[in-house]
Amino acid sequence: MTQPTAHWWNNCPLRTYADAFAHFSTAKSKPNGKPLRQWARVYINGSTLEFYYGDNKGVKFGEWTPDNIFTFTSSPHELRNTCAVTFASSLYRAVPFMWQRVGTGRYRIQHTSKIPYKEYRTTNYTDERMDWGYMRTKALNYEKGLRFNMLTGECIDAPPEYSELVNDSARKEWLRGLRKFKYAMKVRGRIGAFDPIIQSIKSDSNAMANRGVPDWSDKIWLYALSDAIKTGDISLEIMRGFASHALFDRYYYHRGSISTANILEVVDAVCKTYSFDLRKQFGVFNAVSPMQETNEVSRHKVAGDREDNPTPMEV
């Protein structure tokens, strides 16, 4: 079993399910959960301890089961939009995991007992410091569904190291397809193809009431966008998705008055923010993680193949 040490990054007292359950058991009102630090709260569902950022109306980021398995339950982009900054400074204080941002929507994580340290010697003393280089380059890529054995600190289904699995030919195809996709969107903007789409959204009372911005991290949207980049076939739903994003994101600043230039800015921002996810879906890497195998939409199945026949805008 892992043990807390004198190192500042590895002194979290919650090491096992029994520790976490003992902490929860002191809650004054168990249905209302037990505070964990100042930013998290623990609830119980059956025998499973559930960890939320905020309260149970916030983001559930983890589950701890009696078999001492801790499962991270939120996607990188769910955390990016809510609590990733807090995780970077405080996750190791609540549960024994260190969190490191390495890019937009990309993070590395490791059980604190597995992080190496370096000795720094001076004339008067010797200091042990955490190896931040390891966290930036060697720690595990964070993905939804990542599971850890809390007795040993080992990851049960570690994702691959994607930087070592780049398929050069697929990467060239990706870059070529992305360049053509952005140019095709510019051409559509020049001929005014977005104008009727913008007007149709503005005239849709439901759309205006909900102000729905597409969740580009959702597997259906990712598949649709990746497929558009790969095939060059840009559907009306993709165009409507970008128009909706430009229209409703930061709605306060333009009050619904947008231009084609605003939409093209959104296209660039979305392709950059979700680049890693799109490249995984596109096939730039020679392997997929165990989590991706169970969560991603098959490349041979589109939204229209589903029984309820949803489109991305309906999800």
Number of C-alpha atoms within 10 A of each C-alpha: 9 16 15 16 13 7 13 13 21 23 19 18 16 19 20 25 20 13 12 17 20 12 16 21 14 11 15 10 10 13 11 14 23 21 18 19 11 10 16 21 22 28 23 20 10 7 11 16 21 21 28 22 22 18 18 16 8 14 18 21 20 21 21 25 19 13 12 17 19 26 20 19 19 18 17 17 20 18 19 17 10 14 17 20 15 13 21 16 12 18 21 20 19 19 22 23 22 24 25 23 18 13 10 14 21 18 22 20 21 24 24 25 20 15 19 14 15 11 11 10 10 8 5 5 7 10 10 12 14 17 13 15 11 15 22 17 14 14 21 22 22 22 23 18 20 24 22 21 18 21 15 16 21 15 18 13 13 17 18 16 17 16 9 10 13 17 15 12 9 16 16 12 17 20 15 13 19 18 12 16 21 17 13 15 18 18 12 15 17 12 10 13 15 21 15 10 18 22 10 13 17 18 11 10 11 11 15 15 9 9 17 16 17 21 17 23 19 15 18 21 22 23 25 23 23 25 20 17 23 19 11 15 14 17 13 10 17 19 19 19 24 22 27 25 23 26 26 22 17 11 14 8 9 12 10 17 13 16 16 21 13 15 23 19 12 19 21 11 12 15 17 12 17 17 15 17 18 23 18 20 22 21 18 22 20 14 18 17 18 15 16 16 11 10 12 16 19 13 13 6 10 16 16 11 10 10 7 8 11 14 16 22 16 8 10
